[in-house]
């Protein structure tokens, strides 16, 4: 059978009449097409529908008919792209991932475009919101599977869907008309809770089967969350529907308008009361430290052995300190003081041994002789996790902010503030730091500053200001000690202050 060609002569041209029988018949014709042609036909149609001026009730009916076929194709693409048996090139795998995401996303956006159309009844609007929210939830999971950063356009629509459902008083209304092929939830609010909970888990480090386990667990447990306009001691995360971002750690300085605080006390209590259930949620439970702002780590602080350290809080100050060290290092090289260790630092080299830790020695000497005013001396306390340290400071800082962490005669490390609470009455900030173990260097890419880290466990990571960065994008670093061309391989995490990616060096001729 010949492929059906879509006529593009005007905005209302479709290869079928906008009636149930005609749409069904057109879908039948796709069965004889190649996989590529089927994908192209569905993608073209759903894109055209999402941008058409057809009556909302008609689009709604057509979308419902097309949805099972679109989800089947996009799910198959995800399966092929993530299969351990797949023998595709990196470029082919990326194309599979791209269309897997784009098919579902265009479908989601098409539902979103009509969700507040007054031509629909309130019941229909609630159903459309529910379906768009379910597809958005699927997309948050799928972007995680393919190591894609959270998409601001998607989170913008999630926020709009929530706000309109709230305006319709439909958040907790039971929905019967669900998306075929997706696990049903009882209401719009529960779908939103699953989306938020899965996002908080930040499952990017897990392989696809474990991501699926985590996603399944969030679907079963999300009803235990409470969404509250006011913060509480159990509200470690919050979400702003109008902020175009995924949930972030909650600001401890008080409530903000139009913010949902995500109270996880019910979820924690569930596992405390149902110890036998823990075996059914092993993978999900490994994400609990993040969900509780590393509560168990904080409880393990050892107050008996404090150590003096120094920190420079914030991207600007961390960069300034590291650049100062690099300048001192270069002066040593130019003066011949390091002739016995004249080998240039390259990102491929193994980390230097402690006795050759020039940056650690230089940092100690600098802080002893001419301490920069922005470097703060602190007392840190160890925890049962070697990468986490607790401390108290009076300086302003926020959760998710990077800093440079300096110990005597040890190489400086980049660290991130993972938890912050203010001691009442005296304004003392209790913070928990996570160090990112590895050699860290400031970099500049197209006049954008950031850091590159050669992790001690292997691999390289890059930290850049929040922005729109595409996976598999190559970039060049041509200033400082680190030079070369690199590629963004995987998204790792984001905070209000930075985005973090795994990268690899690209060999150039």
C-alpha positions in Angstrom: 0.0 0.0 0.0 1.3 3.5 -0.9 2.0 5.8 2.0 -0.7 8.4 2.8 0.5 11.8 1.8 -0.6 14.8 4.0 -1.8 17.7 2.0 -0.3 20.9 3.3 -2.3 23.4 1.2 -4.0 25.0 4.2 -4.2 24.6 8.0 -7.2 22.3 7.8 -5.7 19.7 5.4 -5.6 16.2 6.9 -5.3 12.8 5.3 -8.6 11.8 6.9 -12.0 13.4 7.7 -12.2 14.5 11.3 -14.5 11.7 12.3 -14.0 8.6 14.3 -14.4 6.1 11.4 -12.0 8.0 9.2 -9.3 8.4 11.8 -9.6 4.7 12.6 -9.3 3.8 8.9 -6.2 6.0 8.5 -4.5 4.3 11.5 -5.2 1.0 9.8 -3.2 2.2 6.7 -0.1 2.8 8.8 0.2 -0.9 9.6 1.6 -1.6 6.1 4.2 1.2 6.3 7.8 0.9 7.4 8.6 1.9 10.9 10.2 5.2 9.8 7.3 6.1 7.6 4.9 5.3 10.5 6.8 7.5 12.9 6.9 10.3 10.4 3.2 10.1 9.6 2.2 10.1 13.3 4.6 12.9 14.2 3.4 15.1 11.3 -0.2 14.6 12.1 0.1 15.3 15.9 2.3 18.4 15.2 -0.4 19.6 12.8 -3.2 19.0 15.2 -1.4 20.8 18.0 -1.1 23.9 15.9 -4.5 23.8 14.3 -7.5 26.1 14.8 -10.0 23.3 14.8 -12.8 23.2 17.4 -11.4 21.9 20.7 -14.0 19.1 21.0 -13.0 17.8 17.6 -9.3 17.9 18.4 -10.0 16.2 21.7 -11.8 13.3 20.0 -9.0 12.9 17.4 -6.3 13.0 20.0 -8.0 10.3 22.0 -8.0 8.1 18.9 -4.4 8.8 18.0 -3.0 8.5 21.5 -2.7 4.6 21.7 -0.8 4.4 18.4 1.5 7.3 19.3 2.3 5.9 22.7 2.9 2.4 21.3 5.4 3.8 18.8 7.2 6.1 21.3 7.4 3.3 23.9 8.9 0.9 21.3 11.5 3.6 20.4 12.4 3.9 24.1 12.7 0.2 24.4 15.0 -0.2 21.4 17.2 2.8 22.4 17.7 1.4 25.9 18.0 -2.2 25.1 21.3 -3.8 26.0 21.1 -5.8 22.8 20.9 -2.7 20.6 23.7 -2.4 18.2 23.1 1.1 16.9 25.6 3.9 16.6 25.4 6.7 19.0 23.8 9.0 16.4 21.1 6.4 15.6 20.4 5.9 19.3 20.1 9.6 19.8 17.5 9.8 17.0 15.5 7.0 18.6 15.6 8.8 21.9 14.7 12.1 20.2 11.5 10.8 18.5 10.6 8.8 21.6 10.5 12.0 23.5 9.1 14.3 20.8 6.1 12.1 19.9 5.0 11.9 23.5 5.8 15.6 24.1 3.9 16.9 21.1 0.9 14.8 22.1 1.1 16.2 25.6 1.3 19.8 24.3 -1.6 19.1 22.0 -3.8 18.2 24.9 -2.4 21.1 26.9 -3.4 23.6 24.1 -7.1 22.8 24.5 -7.3 22.1 28.2 -8.8 25.5 29.2 -10.9 26.0 26.0 -14.4 27.2 27.0 -15.9 25.2 24.2 -15.3 22.1 26.4 -17.4 21.3 29.4 -15.8 21.4 32.8 -15.8 17.6 32.9 -14.0 17.5 29.6 -11.5 20.1 30.6 -10.7 18.1 33.8 -10.2 15.0 31.6 -7.9 16.8 29.2 -5.9 18.2 32.0 -5.6 14.7 33.5 -4.4 13.2 30.2 -1.9 16.0 29.6 -0.6 15.6 33.2 -0.2 11.9 32.7 1.8 12.4 29.5 3.9 15.0 31.3 4.7 12.6 34.0 5.7 10.0 31.4 8.0 12.6 29.8 9.7 13.5 33.1 10.6 9.8 33.4 11.6 9.4 29.7 13.9 12.4 29.9 15.6 10.8 32.9 16.0 7.5 31.0 17.8 9.4 28.2 19.8 11.6 30.6 18.1 14.8 29.4 17.9 17.9 31.6 14.5 19.0 32.9 12.7 20.8 30.1 11.4 24.3 31.1 8.7 24.3 28.5 7.4 21.0 29.9 7.4 22.3 33.5 5.7 25.5 32.4 2.8 23.4 31.0 2.7 21.2 34.2 2.4 24.5 36.2 -0.4 25.8 33.9 -2.3 22.5 34.1 -2.1 22.5 37.9 -3.3 26.1 38.2 -6.2 25.6 35.8 -7.2 22.4 37.5 -7.2 24.3 40.8 -9.3 27.1 39.3 -11.8 24.5 38.1 -11.8 22.9 41.6 -10.9 19.6 39.8 -7.7 18.6 41.4 -9.2 15.8 43.5 -12.1 14.9 41.2 -12.1 11.2 40.3 -11.2 10.8 36.6 -12.5 7.8 34.7 -11.4 8.8 31.2 -7.7 7.9 31.4 -4.9 7.6 28.9 -4.8 4.0 27.5 -1.6 2.3 28.2 -0.6 4.5 31.2 -1.0 3.4 34.8 -4.2 5.2 36.0 -4.2 7.4 39.0 -7.4 8.5 40.8 -7.1 12.2 40.2 -5.1 15.1 38.7 -3.5 15.9 42.0 -2.2 12.3 42.5 -0.7 12.4 39.0 1.0 15.7 39.9 2.3 14.2 43.1 3.9 11.3 41.2 5.5 13.7 38.8 6.9 15.8 41.6 8.1 12.8 43.7 9.8 11.1 40.7 11.5 14.4 39.8 12.8 14.7 43.4 14.3 11.2 43.2 16.8 12.6 40.6 17.2 9.0 39.2 19.7 10.0 36.5 22.4 7.8 38.0 20.4 4.6 37.6 20.1 2.3 34.6 16.8 2.2 32.7 15.3 -0.9 34.5 16.0 0.7 37.9 14.5 4.0 36.7 11.4 2.1 35.8 11.4 0.5 39.3 11.6 4.0 40.9 8.9 5.4 38.7 6.6 2.5 39.5 7.2 3.0 43.2 6.5 6.7 43.0 3.1 5.8 41.4 2.2 3.6 44.3 3.5 5.9 47.1 2.9 9.4 45.8 -0.5 9.6 47.5 1.4 9.7 50.8 2.8 13.1 50.0 1.0 16.3 51.1 1.1 19.5 49.0 0.9 22.5 51.3 1.1 26.2 50.7 3.0 26.5 54.0 6.4 25.0 54.9 6.9 22.5 57.7 9.8 20.6 59.3 9.1 17.8 56.9 8.9 20.0 53.8 12.4 19.6 52.3 11.3 20.3 48.8 9.0 22.9 47.2 7.6 23.6 43.7 6.5 26.9 42.2 4.0 26.3 39.4 5.0 29.5 37.6 8.8 29.0 37.8 9.3 26.7 34.8 11.5 24.4 36.9 11.3 21.0 38.6 11.0 20.9 42.4 13.9 22.3 44.4 15.0 22.0 48.0 12.8 24.3 50.1 14.1 27.8 51.0 14.4 27.7 54.9 13.9 31.5 55.2 10.1 31.3 55.2 7.1 30.7 53.0 6.7 32.3 49.5 3.5 33.0 47.7 2.4 30.6 45.0 4.6 27.8 46.3 3.7 24.2 47.0 5.7 22.7 49.9 6.1 19.0 49.5 5.6 17.3 52.9 7.1 13.8 53.0 6.3 12.9 56.6 3.5 10.5 55.5 5.9 8.7 53.2 8.6 8.3 55.8 6.0 7.2 58.4 4.8 4.5 56.0 8.2 2.8 55.9 8.7 3.2 59.6 5.4 1.4 60.3 5.7 -1.2 57.5 9.2 -2.6 57.7 8.2 -5.6 55.7 7.4 -3.4 52.7 11.0 -2.2 52.4 12.0 -5.2 50.4 9.5 -4.3 47.7 10.9 -0.8 47.3 14.7 -1.4 47.5 15.6 0.8 44.5 13.3 3.6 45.5 14.5 3.6 49.1 18.0 4.3 47.8 16.7 7.7 46.8 15.3 8.6 50.3 18.5 10.4 51.4 17.8 13.0 48.8 14.1 13.1 49.6 14.8 13.8 53.3 17.7 16.2 52.7 20.1 13.5 53.9 18.5 13.2 57.3 20.4 10.1 58.3 23.7 11.7 57.3 22.9 14.8 59.4 22.0 12.6 62.3 25.5 10.9 62.1 27.5 14.1 62.7 30.4 13.4 65.0 30.8 16.5 67.3 33.8 15.1 69.0 36.4 15.7 66.3 36.0 19.1 64.6 38.5 20.2 62.0 39.4 23.6 60.8 38.8 24.2 57.1 38.2 27.2 54.8 35.4 27.8 52.3 34.7 30.4 49.6 30.9 30.4 49.0 29.4 30.9 45.6 30.4 30.5 42.0 32.2 33.9 41.8 34.3 33.4 44.9 35.1 29.8 44.2 36.3 30.8 40.7 38.3 33.7 42.1 40.1 31.5 44.6 40.9 28.7 42.1 42.1 31.3 39.5 44.4 32.7 42.2 45.9 29.2 42.8 46.3 28.6 39.1 48.2 31.9 38.7 50.5 31.0 41.6 51.0 27.6 40.0 51.9 29.2 36.6 54.3 31.6 38.3 56.1 28.6 39.9 56.4 27.0 36.5 57.7 30.1 34.8 60.3 30.7 37.5 61.5 27.1 37.3 60.6 26.4 40.9 58.8 23.3 39.7 61.4 22.0 37.4 61.4 18.6 38.9 57.6 18.5 38.4 57.4 20.4 35.1 54.9 18.0 33.5 51.8 20.0 32.4 48.6 19.1 34.1 46.3 17.4 31.6 42.8 16.1 32.2 43.8 12.6 31.1 46.5 12.2 33.7 45.9 10.3 36.9 45.5 12.5 40.0 48.8 13.5 41.6 49.9 11.7 44.7 49.5 13.5 48.0 53.2 14.3 48.2 52.9 16.1 44.9 49.7 17.9 45.7 50.9 21.3 44.6 47.5 22.9 44.6 46.9 21.8 48.2 50.3 23.1 49.3 49.7 26.4 47.4 46.3 26.8 48.9 47.6 26.3 52.5 50.4 28.8 51.9 48.1 31.4 50.4 45.7 31.2 53.3 48.5 31.5 55.7 50.3 34.4 54.2 47.7 36.5 52.4 44.2 35.2 53.1 41.6 36.7 50.7 38.8 38.4 52.7 36.1 36.3 51.0 37.5 33.0 52.3 35.8 32.0 55.6 37.5 29.9 58.3 35.1 27.3 59.7 35.0 24.2 61.9 33.6 21.2 60.2 32.3 17.9 61.6 32.6 14.6 59.9 29.6 12.3 59.2 29.4 8.6 58.4 29.6 9.5 54.8 33.2 10.6 53.8 31.9 13.2 51.3 29.5 15.0 53.7 30.5 17.6 56.3 28.4 19.6 58.7 29.3 23.1 59.9 27.8 26.4 61.2 28.3 29.8 59.6 26.9 33.3 59.8 27.4 34.2 56.2 24.5 34.2 53.7 24.2 31.2 51.6 21.5 29.0 50.0 20.7 25.4 49.3 22.3 24.2 46.1 25.0 26.8 46.1 28.5 25.7 45.1 31.6 26.6 47.1 35.3 25.7 47.2 36.2 23.5 50.2 39.8 23.8 51.4 41.7 21.6 54.0 45.3 22.0 55.0 47.7 20.6 52.5 44.9 18.9 50.5 43.7 19.9 47.1 40.7 22.2 47.1 37.4 20.5 46.3 34.2 21.8 44.9 31.3 21.3 47.3 27.5 21.9 47.2 25.3 23.0 50.1 22.7 20.2 50.5 20.9 21.3 53.6 20.5 24.6 55.5 18.6 25.6 58.6 18.8 28.7 60.7 19.3 28.4 64.5 16.5 30.5 66.0 17.4 33.7 67.8 21.0 34.0 66.8 20.8 33.6 63.0 23.5 30.9 62.8 23.2 28.8 59.6 23.5 25.0 60.1 24.6 23.6 56.7 25.5 20.2 55.3 28.1 20.1 52.5 28.7 17.4 49.9 32.1 17.5 48.4 32.6 16.4 44.8 35.8 14.5 45.1 38.2 15.3 42.2 40.5 17.9 40.7 38.5 21.1 40.0 39.4 23.8 37.5 37.6 27.0 36.5 36.8 27.2 32.8 35.2 29.5 30.3 33.0 28.5 27.3 31.9 31.3 25.0 32.3 33.8 27.9 30.3 31.6 30.2 32.2 30.6 33.4 32.0 27.3 35.1 34.0 24.4 36.5 35.3 21.1 35.2 36.0 18.3 37.6 38.2 15.2 37.1 36.5 12.8 39.5 38.7 10.6 41.7 36.5 7.6 40.8 37.0 8.3 37.1 35.1 10.3 34.6 34.8 14.1 34.1 32.0 16.5 35.0 31.2 20.0 34.1 29.3 22.6 36.1 27.7 25.6 34.3 25.1 28.3 35.1 21.5 27.3 34.6 20.6 27.3 30.9 19.4 25.4 27.9 22.1 22.8 27.2 21.6 19.9 24.8 23.0 16.4 25.4 25.7 15.3 22.9 26.6 18.9 22.3 30.4 19.5 21.9 32.2 22.5 23.3 35.7 23.8 23.4 37.8 25.1 26.3 40.7 27.1 25.3 41.6 29.1 28.4 43.4 28.0 31.6 45.1 24.8 32.4 42.4 22.6 30.8 42.1 22.9 27.0 40.4 20.7 24.4 37.0 19.7 22.9 34.5 17.9 25.1 31.0 16.5 24.7 28.1 16.6 27.2 27.1 13.0 27.6 24.7 12.9 30.5 22.8 15.3 32.7 23.5 14.8 36.4 21.6 17.4 38.4 20.5 21.0 38.6 20.0 23.5 41.4 19.0 27.2 41.2 22.7 27.9 40.9 24.1 25.4 38.4 23.6 22.5 36.0 25.9 19.5 36.1 26.8 17.1 33.3 29.1 14.2 32.7 31.4 14.9 29.8 34.0 13.2 27.7 36.9 14.4 25.7 36.4 14.4 21.9 39.4 13.5 19.8 40.1 16.0 17.1 42.4 15.8 14.1 
